[in-house]
Amino acid sequence: YVKELGSRLGETRATCFMQKFRHLLPSVEEANALSGELRPRDRFEFTLEVVEDLITHDTEEPECIVRLKKYYSGARRWRSVVNRKVLFHEGLQRLTTRLTRRGDSADLSQEREPA
């Protein structure tokens, strides 16, 4: 990414961007450590991300942003896990039905014998 950025914007601007990124990274890591210690049940995660404008990405330097993600916790977290598992299994059943109707006789629910 840095090489591509250097070829688009020039080495000086790419180096400047990387210095900003490296300067922010320890702060983000510290924020994650602090939130993990002070509020572990909240399931916060700070991430350092790069944002570019699609229209001016050839001429403008990208920006560094810090994003705060909050993952599900408690009952909502478990509901999400259950929903994903149920949807996965329902999708697998539909795929098996479709393949059977098409004439593909491979049974996706059985393990294959080792070759």
N, CA, C and O atoms as CSV, one atom per row, in Angstrom:
chain,resi,resn,atom,element,x,y,z
A,1,TYR,N,N,0.826,-1.192,0.000
A,1,TYR,CA,C,0.000,0.000,0.000
A,1,TYR,C,C,0.868,1.253,0.000
A,1,TYR,O,O,0.580,2.219,-0.707
A,2,VAL,N,N,1.923,1.231,0.790
A,2,VAL,CA,C,2.801,2.401,0.890
A,2,VAL,C,C,3.509,2.668,-0.436
A,2,VAL,O,O,3.656,3.823,-0.837
A,3,LYS,N,N,3.946,1.613,-1.115
A,3,LYS,CA,C,4.594,1.799,-2.422
A,3,LYS,C,C,3.612,2.402,-3.422
A,3,LYS,O,O,3.958,3.316,-4.171
A,4,GLU,N,N,2.381,1.880,-3.428
A,4,GLU,CA,C,1.355,2.390,-4.334
A,4,GLU,C,C,1.023,3.841,-4.001
A,4,GLU,O,O,0.833,4.663,-4.897
A,5,LEU,N,N,0.955,4.148,-2.707
A,5,LEU,CA,C,0.685,5.517,-2.274
A,5,LEU,C,C,1.815,6.443,-2.706
A,5,LEU,O,O,1.567,7.563,-3.152
A,6,GLY,N,N,3.045,5.980,-2.576
A,6,GLY,CA,C,4.200,6.766,-3.007
A,6,GLY,C,C,4.198,7.048,-4.491
A,6,GLY,O,O,4.572,8.139,-4.921
A,7,SER,N,N,3.777,6.067,-5.280
A,7,SER,CA,C,3.741,6.291,-6.727
A,7,SER,C,C,2.612,7.247,-7.120
A,7,SER,O,O,2.721,7.961,-8.117
A,8,ARG,N,N,1.534,7.259,-6.342
A,8,ARG,CA,C,0.407,8.158,-6.641
A,8,ARG,C,C,0.661,9.584,-6.182
A,8,ARG,O,O,0.409,10.535,-6.922
A,9,LEU,N,N,1.162,9.734,-4.956
A,9,LEU,CA,C,1.263,11.058,-4.335
A,9,LEU,C,C,2.680,11.585,-4.187
A,9,LEU,O,O,2.886,12.767,-3.912
A,10,GLY,N,N,3.646,10.712,-4.370
A,10,GLY,CA,C,5.033,11.106,-4.163
A,10,GLY,C,C,5.546,10.528,-2.844
A,10,GLY,O,O,4.784,10.319,-1.900
A,11,GLU,N,N,6.825,10.283,-2.805
A,11,GLU,CA,C,7.448,9.654,-1.636
A,11,GLU,C,C,7.320,10.497,-0.368
A,11,GLU,O,O,7.103,9.961,0.718
A,12,THR,N,N,7.455,11.816,-0.509
A,12,THR,CA,C,7.398,12.697,0.667
A,12,THR,C,C,6.033,12.634,1.330
A,12,THR,O,O,5.947,12.501,2.550
A,13,ARG,N,N,4.970,12.728,0.551
A,13,ARG,CA,C,3.622,12.694,1.119
A,13,ARG,C,C,3.289,11.314,1.681
A,13,ARG,O,O,2.606,11.211,2.701
A,14,ALA,N,N,3.758,10.266,1.035
A,14,ALA,CA,C,3.524,8.908,1.535
A,14,ALA,C,C,4.248,8.703,2.861
A,14,ALA,O,O,3.704,8.092,3.781
A,15,THR,N,N,5.466,9.212,2.960
A,15,THR,CA,C,6.224,9.110,4.213
A,15,THR,C,C,5.542,9.890,5.321
A,15,THR,O,O,5.475,9.420,6.457
A,16,CYS,N,N,5.042,11.059,5.011
A,16,CYS,CA,C,4.326,11.885,5.986
A,16,CYS,C,C,3.088,11.147,6.507
A,16,CYS,O,O,2.820,11.139,7.709
A,17,PHE,N,N,2.346,10.534,5.595
A,17,PHE,CA,C,1.163,9.774,5.988
A,17,PHE,C,C,1.539,8.628,6.913
A,17,PHE,O,O,0.890,8.423,7.938
A,18,MET,N,N,2.576,7.878,6.566
A,18,MET,CA,C,2.988,6.746,7.392
A,18,MET,C,C,3.462,7.192,8.771
A,18,MET,O,O,3.250,6.476,9.749
A,19,GLN,N,N,4.091,8.347,8.871
A,19,GLN,CA,C,4.495,8.877,10.178
A,19,GLN,C,C,3.274,9.167,11.041
A,19,GLN,O,O,3.273,8.875,12.237
A,20,LYS,N,N,2.233,9.742,10.434
A,20,LYS,CA,C,0.990,9.998,11.175
A,20,LYS,C,C,0.378,8.686,11.653
A,20,LYS,O,O,-0.068,8.573,12.795
A,21,PHE,N,N,0.363,7.708,10.772
A,21,PHE,CA,C,-0.211,6.408,11.112
A,21,PHE,C,C,0.557,5.770,12.270
A,21,PHE,O,O,-0.048,5.296,13.231
A,22,ARG,N,N,1.878,5.758,12.179
A,22,ARG,CA,C,2.711,5.172,13.238
A,22,ARG,C,C,2.575,5.922,14.554
A,22,ARG,O,O,2.676,5.326,15.626
A,23,HIS,N,N,2.344,7.230,14.475
A,23,HIS,CA,C,2.181,8.046,15.677
A,23,HIS,C,C,0.863,7.703,16.392
A,23,HIS,O,O,0.814,7.697,17.622
A,24,LEU,N,N,-0.197,7.419,15.635
A,24,LEU,CA,C,-1.501,7.132,16.220
A,24,LEU,C,C,-1.651,5.701,16.728
A,24,LEU,O,O,-2.425,5.459,17.654
A,25,LEU,N,N,-0.940,4.768,16.151
A,25,LEU,CA,C,-1.115,3.359,16.473
A,25,LEU,C,C,-0.921,3.035,17.958
A,25,LEU,O,O,-1.746,2.310,18.514
A,26,PRO,N,N,0.117,3.529,18.626
A,26,PRO,CA,C,0.261,3.232,20.059
A,26,PRO,C,C,-0.902,3.775,20.902
A,26,PRO,O,O,-1.281,3.162,21.901
A,27,SER,N,N,-1.462,4.909,20.507
A,27,SER,CA,C,-2.600,5.465,21.242
A,27,SER,C,C,-3.826,4.570,21.119
A,27,SER,O,O,-4.576,4.398,22.080
A,28,VAL,N,N,-4.024,4.009,19.950
A,28,VAL,CA,C,-5.150,3.099,19.731
A,28,VAL,C,C,-4.955,1.821,20.547
A,28,VAL,O,O,-5.897,1.328,21.167
A,29,GLU,N,N,-3.753,1.296,20.546
A,29,GLU,CA,C,-3.464,0.104,21.341
A,29,GLU,C,C,-3.665,0.380,22.828
A,29,GLU,O,O,-4.195,-0.467,23.546
A,30,GLU,N,N,-3.249,1.547,23.295
A,30,GLU,CA,C,-3.445,1.923,24.690
A,30,GLU,C,C,-4.929,2.065,25.013
A,30,GLU,O,O,-5.367,1.645,26.084
A,31,ALA,N,N,-5.706,2.646,24.107
A,31,ALA,CA,C,-7.150,2.784,24.316
A,31,ALA,C,C,-7.812,1.416,24.441
A,31,ALA,O,O,-8.712,1.238,25.262
A,32,ASN,N,N,-7.376,0.451,23.638
A,32,ASN,CA,C,-7.920,-0.905,23.735
A,32,ASN,C,C,-7.553,-1.565,25.066
A,32,ASN,O,O,-8.377,-2.239,25.684
A,33,ALA,N,N,-6.323,-1.362,25.490
A,33,ALA,CA,C,-5.900,-1.932,26.774
A,33,ALA,C,C,-6.694,-1.316,27.928
A,33,ALA,O,O,-7.144,-2.030,28.823
A,34,LEU,N,N,-6.864,0.002,27.908
A,34,LEU,CA,C,-7.612,0.679,28.975
A,34,LEU,C,C,-9.082,0.271,28.981
A,34,LEU,O,O,-9.640,-0.005,30.043
A,35,SER,N,N,-9.709,0.229,27.823
A,35,SER,CA,C,-11.119,-0.139,27.788
A,35,SER,C,C,-11.308,-1.596,28.217
A,35,SER,O,O,-12.322,-1.937,28.826
A,36,GLY,N,N,-10.342,-2.445,27.903
A,36,GLY,CA,C,-10.407,-3.840,28.335
A,36,GLY,C,C,-10.296,-3.979,29.842
A,36,GLY,O,O,-10.916,-4.862,30.435
A,37,GLU,N,N,-9.511,-3.112,30.462
A,37,GLU,CA,C,-9.350,-3.143,31.918
A,37,GLU,C,C,-10.508,-2.467,32.646
A,37,GLU,O,O,-11.003,-2.977,33.651
A,38,LEU,N,N,-10.933,-1.315,32.130
A,38,LEU,CA,C,-11.936,-0.517,32.837
A,38,LEU,C,C,-13.369,-0.955,32.547
A,38,LEU,O,O,-14.231,-0.871,33.422
A,39,ARG,N,N,-13.628,-1.420,31.333
A,39,ARG,CA,C,-14.998,-1.781,30.941
A,39,ARG,C,C,-14.999,-3.055,30.092
A,39,ARG,O,O,-15.409,-3.024,28.932
A,40,PRO,N,N,-14.547,-4.165,30.657
A,40,PRO,CA,C,-14.409,-5.386,29.861
A,40,PRO,C,C,-15.736,-5.936,29.338
A,40,PRO,O,O,-15.760,-6.556,28.274
A,41,ARG,N,N,-16.808,-5.730,30.040
A,41,ARG,CA,C,-18.105,-6.268,29.611
A,41,ARG,C,C,-18.714,-5.489,28.441
A,41,ARG,O,O,-19.616,-5.989,27.769
A,42,ASP,N,N,-18.233,-4.287,28.199
A,42,ASP,CA,C,-18.786,-3.480,27.107
A,42,ASP,C,C,-18.315,-3.937,25.733
A,42,ASP,O,O,-18.938,-3.611,24.723
A,43,ARG,N,N,-17.224,-4.687,25.690
A,43,ARG,CA,C,-16.697,-5.232,24.435
A,43,ARG,C,C,-16.428,-4.142,23.401
A,43,ARG,O,O,-16.904,-4.215,22.268
A,44,PHE,N,N,-15.655,-3.128,23.809
A,44,PHE,CA,C,-15.247,-2.067,22.906
A,44,PHE,C,C,-13.970,-2.482,22.185
A,44,PHE,O,O,-13.154,-3.231,22.722
A,45,GLU,N,N,-13.810,-1.988,20.973
A,45,GLU,CA,C,-12.545,-2.151,20.257
A,45,GLU,C,C,-12.298,-0.893,19.436
A,45,GLU,O,O,-13.146,-0.472,18.650
A,46,PHE,N,N,-11.133,-0.305,19.628
A,46,PHE,CA,C,-10.710,0.835,18.828
A,46,PHE,C,C,-9.844,0.305,17.698
A,46,PHE,O,O,-8.988,-0.554,17.911
A,47,THR,N,N,-10.071,0.819,16.496
A,47,THR,CA,C,-9.255,0.422,15.353
A,47,THR,C,C,-8.782,1.666,14.617
A,47,THR,O,O,-9.504,2.657,14.512
A,48,LEU,N,N,-7.574,1.599,14.118
A,48,LEU,CA,C,-7.019,2.674,13.305
A,48,LEU,C,C,-7.253,2.309,11.849
A,48,LEU,O,O,-6.822,1.251,11.390
A,49,GLU,N,N,-7.937,3.187,11.121
A,49,GLU,CA,C,-8.305,2.891,9.747
A,49,GLU,C,C,-7.880,4.022,8.818
A,49,GLU,O,O,-7.687,5.164,9.237
A,50,VAL,N,N,-7.742,3.670,7.557
A,50,VAL,CA,C,-7.354,4.622,6.521
A,50,VAL,C,C,-8.580,4.913,5.665
A,50,VAL,O,O,-9.269,3.998,5.216
A,51,VAL,N,N,-8.842,6.197,5.445
A,51,VAL,CA,C,-9.989,6.602,4.637
A,51,VAL,C,C,-9.477,7.424,3.460
A,51,VAL,O,O,-8.657,8.328,3.615
A,52,GLU,N,N,-9.991,7.079,2.264
A,52,GLU,CA,C,-9.635,7.822,1.061
A,52,GLU,C,C,-10.896,8.263,0.347
A,52,GLU,O,O,-11.892,7.540,0.324
A,53,ASP,N,N,-10.853,9.431,-0.228
A,53,ASP,CA,C,-11.949,9.933,-1.045
A,53,ASP,C,C,-11.809,9.304,-2.429
A,53,ASP,O,O,-10.758,9.406,-3.062
A,54,LEU,N,N,-12.866,8.661,-2.889
A,54,LEU,CA,C,-12.795,7.979,-4.184
A,54,LEU,C,C,-12.568,8.929,-5.345
A,54,LEU,O,O,-11.963,8.553,-6.349
A,55,ILE,N,N,-13.044,10.141,-5.217
A,55,ILE,CA,C,-12.920,11.103,-6.314
A,55,ILE,C,C,-11.521,11.709,-6.369
A,55,ILE,O,O,-10.962,11.880,-7.452
A,56,THR,N,N,-10.955,12.032,-5.213
A,56,THR,CA,C,-9.664,12.728,-5.189
A,56,THR,C,C,-8.513,11.845,-4.696
A,56,THR,O,O,-7.475,12.365,-4.289
A,57,HIS,N,N,-8.681,10.524,-4.727
A,57,HIS,CA,C,-7.634,9.661,-4.167
A,57,HIS,C,C,-6.308,9.740,-4.920
A,57,HIS,O,O,-5.272,9.363,-4.372
A,58,ASP,N,N,-6.316,10.213,-6.143
A,58,ASP,CA,C,-5.064,10.354,-6.899
A,58,ASP,C,C,-4.263,11.584,-6.500
A,58,ASP,O,O,-3.058,11.648,-6.741
A,59,THR,N,N,-4.929,12.560,-5.889
A,59,THR,CA,C,-4.249,13.814,-5.576
A,59,THR,C,C,-4.219,14.135,-4.086
A,59,THR,O,O,-3.354,14.889,-3.639
A,60,GLU,N,N,-5.138,13.583,-3.315
A,60,GLU,CA,C,-5.214,13.901,-1.883
A,60,GLU,C,C,-4.645,12.772,-1.027
A,60,GLU,O,O,-4.779,11.591,-1.347
A,61,GLU,N,N,-4.019,13.166,0.048
A,61,GLU,CA,C,-3.470,12.219,1.005
A,61,GLU,C,C,-4.614,11.559,1.778
A,61,GLU,O,O,-5.578,12.236,2.136
A,62,PRO,N,N,-4.527,10.255,2.043
A,62,PRO,CA,C,-5.573,9.603,2.824
A,62,PRO,C,C,-5.583,10.110,4.268
A,62,PRO,O,O,-4.614,10.715,4.727
A,63,GLU,N,N,-6.667,9.863,4.966
A,63,GLU,CA,C,-6.786,10.286,6.358
A,63,GLU,C,C,-6.759,9.068,7.267
A,63,GLU,O,O,-7.206,7.985,6.891
A,64,CYS,N,N,-6.232,9.262,8.463
A,64,CYS,CA,C,-6.279,8.243,9.500
A,64,CYS,C,C,-7.450,8.563,10.416
A,64,CYS,O,O,-7.601,9.700,10.863
A,65,ILE,N,N,-8.269,7.575,10.690
A,65,ILE,CA,C,-9.368,7.771,11.626
A,65,ILE,C,C,-9.317,6.667,12.676
A,65,ILE,O,O,-8.799,5.578,12.432
A,66,VAL,N,N,-9.862,6.971,13.838
A,66,VAL,CA,C,-9.994,5.962,14.880
A,66,VAL,C,C,-11.472,5.622,14.974
A,66,VAL,O,O,-12.314,6.490,15.206
A,67,ARG,N,N,-11.770,4.348,14.791
A,67,ARG,CA,C,-13.153,3.881,14.852
A,67,ARG,C,C,-13.361,3.137,16.168
A,67,ARG,O,O,-12.521,2.344,16.592
A,68,LEU,N,N,-14.490,3.408,16.799
A,68,LEU,CA,C,-14.867,2.675,18.005
A,68,LEU,C,C,-15.948,1.675,17.622
A,68,LEU,O,O,-17.033,2.046,17.175
A,69,LYS,N,N,-15.627,0.402,17.806
A,69,LYS,CA,C,-16.603,-0.658,17.541
A,69,LYS,C,C,-17.121,-1.162,18.885
A,69,LYS,O,O,-16.357,-1.312,19.838
A,70,LYS,N,N,-18.408,-1.419,18.949
A,70,LYS,CA,C,-18.998,-2.016,20.139
A,70,LYS,C,C,-19.674,-3.304,19.703
A,70,LYS,O,O,-20.643,-3.291,18.944
A,71,TYR,N,N,-19.152,-4.405,20.191
A,71,TYR,CA,C,-19.709,-5.703,19.850
A,71,TYR,C,C,-20.851,-6.034,20.793
A,71,TYR,O,O,-20.930,-5.511,21.905
A,72,TYR,N,N,-21.741,-6.917,20.330
A,72,TYR,CA,C,-22.854,-7.342,21.172
A,72,TYR,C,C,-22.335,-7.958,22.463
A,72,TYR,O,O,-21.259,-8.555,22.495
A,73,SER,N,N,-23.115,-7.802,23.522
A,73,SER,CA,C,-22.774,-8.429,24.798
A,73,SER,C,C,-24.053,-8.956,25.438
A,73,SER,O,O,-25.155,-8.577,25.043
A,74,GLY,N,N,-23.902,-9.820,26.417
A,74,GLY,CA,C,-25.035,-10.346,27.161
A,74,GLY,C,C,-25.991,-11.153,26.300
A,74,GLY,O,O,-25.578,-11.894,25.408
A,75,ALA,N,N,-27.286,-10.993,26.586
A,75,ALA,CA,C,-28.321,-11.758,25.885
A,75,ALA,C,C,-28.327,-11.472,24.389
A,75,ALA,O,O,-28.561,-12.372,23.583
A,76,ARG,N,N,-28.072,-10.236,24.023
A,76,ARG,CA,C,-28.077,-9.873,22.598
A,76,ARG,C,C,-26.971,-10.618,21.847
A,76,ARG,O,O,-27.157,-11.014,20.697
A,77,ARG,N,N,-25.833,-10.805,22.493
A,77,ARG,CA,C,-24.719,-11.528,21.875
A,77,ARG,C,C,-25.117,-12.975,21.604
A,77,ARG,O,O,-24.866,-13.495,20.517
A,78,TRP,N,N,-25.733,-13.622,22.584
A,78,TRP,CA,C,-26.116,-15.024,22.424
A,78,TRP,C,C,-27.234,-15.184,21.392
A,78,TRP,O,O,-27.252,-16.161,20.643
A,79,ARG,N,N,-28.174,-14.219,21.350
A,79,ARG,CA,C,-29.218,-14.259,20.324
A,79,ARG,C,C,-28.591,-14.202,18.937
A,79,ARG,O,O,-29.014,-14.912,18.025
A,80,SER,N,N,-27.589,-13.359,18.785
A,80,SER,CA,C,-26.906,-13.220,17.502
A,80,SER,C,C,-26.212,-14.526,17.112
A,80,SER,O,O,-26.277,-14.942,15.956
A,81,VAL,N,N,-25.561,-15.160,18.056
A,81,VAL,CA,C,-24.871,-16.434,17.783
A,81,VAL,C,C,-25.875,-17.492,17.370
A,81,VAL,O,O,-25.655,-18.211,16.395
A,82,VAL,N,N,-26.969,-17.595,18.098
A,82,VAL,CA,C,-27.990,-18.590,17.781
A,82,VAL,C,C,-28.590,-18.318,16.405
A,82,VAL,O,O,-28.775,-19.242,15.613
A,83,ASN,N,N,-28.894,-17.048,16.118
A,83,ASN,CA,C,-29.471,-16.704,14.815
A,83,ASN,C,C,-28.533,-17.073,13.674
A,83,ASN,O,O,-28.976,-17.597,12.652
A,84,ARG,N,N,-27.252,-16.805,13.838
A,84,ARG,CA,C,-26.295,-17.145,12.784
A,84,ARG,C,C,-26.227,-18.642,12.557
A,84,ARG,O,O,-26.186,-19.100,11.415
A,85,LYS,N,N,-26.214,-19.409,13.646
A,85,LYS,CA,C,-26.147,-20.873,13.527
A,85,LYS,C,C,-27.399,-21.411,12.841
A,85,LYS,O,O,-27.305,-22.261,11.956
A,86,VAL,N,N,-28.566,-20.922,13.246
A,86,VAL,CA,C,-29.824,-21.387,12.655
A,86,VAL,C,C,-29.874,-21.026,11.179
A,86,VAL,O,O,-30.236,-21.864,10.353
A,87,LEU,N,N,-29.516,-19.793,10.833
A,87,LEU,CA,C,-29.536,-19.379,9.434
A,87,LEU,C,C,-28.554,-20.192,8.602
A,87,LEU,O,O,-28.848,-20.524,7.453
A,88,PHE,N,N,-27.396,-20.518,9.163
A,88,PHE,CA,C,-26.407,-21.321,8.445
A,88,PHE,C,C,-26.975,-22.704,8.139
A,88,PHE,O,O,-26.876,-23.190,7.012
A,89,HIS,N,N,-27.572,-23.336,9.156
A,89,HIS,CA,C,-28.104,-24.684,8.959
A,89,HIS,C,C,-29.294,-24.689,7.997
A,89,HIS,O,O,-29.439,-25.613,7.197
A,90,GLU,N,N,-30.140,-23.668,8.070
A,90,GLU,CA,C,-31.255,-23.580,7.126
A,90,GLU,C,C,-30.734,-23.401,5.706
A,90,GLU,O,O,-31.265,-23.997,4.770
A,91,GLY,N,N,-29.696,-22.581,5.541
A,91,GLY,CA,C,-29.091,-22.384,4.223
A,91,GLY,C,C,-28.470,-23.662,3.695
A,91,GLY,O,O,-28.566,-23.950,2.502
A,92,LEU,N,N,-27.836,-24.430,4.567
A,92,LEU,CA,C,-27.230,-25.698,4.167
A,92,LEU,C,C,-28.306,-26.681,3.733
A,92,LEU,O,O,-28.122,-27.412,2.760
A,93,GLN,N,N,-29.427,-26.705,4.446
A,93,GLN,CA,C,-30.530,-27.593,4.064
A,93,GLN,C,C,-31.082,-27.208,2.692
A,93,GLN,O,O,-31.353,-28.081,1.867
A,94,ARG,N,N,-31.251,-25.904,2.440
A,94,ARG,CA,C,-31.761,-25.452,1.137
A,94,ARG,C,C,-30.790,-25.834,0.021
A,94,ARG,O,O,-31.221,-26.265,-1.049
A,95,LEU,N,N,-29.486,-25.680,0.257
A,95,LEU,CA,C,-28.485,-26.037,-0.743
A,95,LEU,C,C,-28.525,-27.532,-1.030
A,95,LEU,O,O,-28.461,-27.938,-2.190
A,96,THR,N,N,-28.627,-28.347,-0.002
A,96,THR,CA,C,-28.699,-29.796,-0.185
A,96,THR,C,C,-29.926,-30.166,-1.008
A,96,THR,O,O,-29.849,-31.010,-1.901
A,97,THR,N,N,-31.058,-29.533,-0.707
A,97,THR,CA,C,-32.292,-29.793,-1.460
A,97,THR,C,C,-32.118,-29.413,-2.916
A,97,THR,O,O,-32.510,-30.171,-3.804
A,98,ARG,N,N,-31.537,-28.250,-3.178
A,98,ARG,CA,C,-31.330,-27.795,-4.554
A,98,ARG,C,C,-30.424,-28.743,-5.338
A,98,ARG,O,O,-30.706,-29.072,-6.490
A,99,LEU,N,N,-29.338,-29.177,-4.705
A,99,LEU,CA,C,-28.408,-30.083,-5.382
A,99,LEU,C,C,-29.074,-31.423,-5.672
A,99,LEU,O,O,-28.849,-32.021,-6.724
A,100,THR,N,N,-29.885,-31.886,-4.743
A,100,THR,CA,C,-30.592,-33.152,-4.951
A,100,THR,C,C,-31.569,-33.029,-6.115
A,100,THR,O,O,-31.664,-33.935,-6.944
A,101,ARG,N,N,-32.292,-31.921,-6.182
A,101,ARG,CA,C,-33.245,-31.707,-7.276
A,101,ARG,C,C,-32.539,-31.616,-8.622
A,101,ARG,O,O,-33.065,-32.066,-9.640
A,102,ARG,N,N,-31.338,-31.028,-8.619
A,102,ARG,CA,C,-30.573,-30.877,-9.870
A,102,ARG,C,C,-30.012,-32.196,-10.355
A,102,ARG,O,O,-29.636,-32.330,-11.519
A,103,GLY,N,N,-29.956,-33.171,-9.461
A,103,GLY,CA,C,-29.402,-34.462,-9.852
A,103,GLY,C,C,-28.009,-34.694,-9.308
A,103,GLY,O,O,-27.432,-35.757,-9.538
A,104,ASP,N,N,-27.451,-33.729,-8.592
A,104,ASP,CA,C,-26.156,-33.936,-7.943
A,104,ASP,C,C,-26.419,-34.770,-6.703
A,104,ASP,O,O,-27.031,-34.286,-5.750
A,105,SER,N,N,-25.973,-35.994,-6.702
A,105,SER,CA,C,-26.332,-36.913,-5.632
A,105,SER,C,C,-25.382,-36.844,-4.440
A,105,SER,O,O,-25.495,-37.657,-3.522
A,106,ALA,N,N,-24.460,-35.905,-4.434
A,106,ALA,CA,C,-23.533,-35.790,-3.306
A,106,ALA,C,C,-24.305,-35.378,-2.068
A,106,ALA,O,O,-25.034,-34.386,-2.084
A,107,ASP,N,N,-24.146,-36.138,-0.995
A,107,ASP,CA,C,-24.827,-35.827,0.262
A,107,ASP,C,C,-23.893,-34.953,1.085
A,107,ASP,O,O,-22.864,-35.430,1.565
A,108,LEU,N,N,-24.236,-33.690,1.255
A,108,LEU,CA,C,-23.374,-32.737,1.950
A,108,LEU,C,C,-23.342,-32.959,3.444
A,108,LEU,O,O,-22.444,-32.454,4.118
A,109,SER,N,N,-24.308,-33.707,3.991
A,109,SER,CA,C,-24.356,-33.861,5.441
A,109,SER,C,C,-23.482,-35.003,5.931
A,109,SER,O,O,-23.229,-35.086,7.133
A,110,GLN,N,N,-23.008,-35.890,5.057
A,110,GLN,CA,C,-22.171,-37.005,5.473
A,110,GLN,C,C,-20.707,-36.687,5.224
A,110,GLN,O,O,-20.352,-35.979,4.281
A,111,GLU,N,N,-19.873,-37.228,6.092
A,111,GLU,CA,C,-18.444,-37.032,5.909
A,111,GLU,C,C,-17.961,-37.899,4.759
A,111,GLU,O,O,-18.470,-38.998,4.540
A,112,ARG,N,N,-16.982,-37.400,4.033
A,112,ARG,CA,C,-16.417,-38.154,2.929
A,112,ARG,C,C,-15.347,-39.091,3.455
A,112,ARG,O,O,-14.694,-38.816,4.461
A,113,GLU,N,N,-15.184,-40.188,2.763
A,113,GLU,CA,C,-14.142,-41.123,3.123
A,113,GLU,C,C,-12.806,-40.564,2.660
A,113,GLU,O,O,-12.730,-39.930,1.607
A,114,PRO,N,N,-11.746,-40.795,3.443
A,114,PRO,CA,C,-10.432,-40.283,3.037
A,114,PRO,C,C,-9.993,-40.896,1.723
A,114,PRO,O,O,-10.256,-42.069,1.459
A,115,ALA,N,N,-9.330,-40.111,0.906
A,115,ALA,CA,C,-8.875,-40.571,-0.418
A,115,ALA,C,C,-7.652,-41.424,-0.310
A,115,ALA,O,O,-7.137,-41.894,-1.324
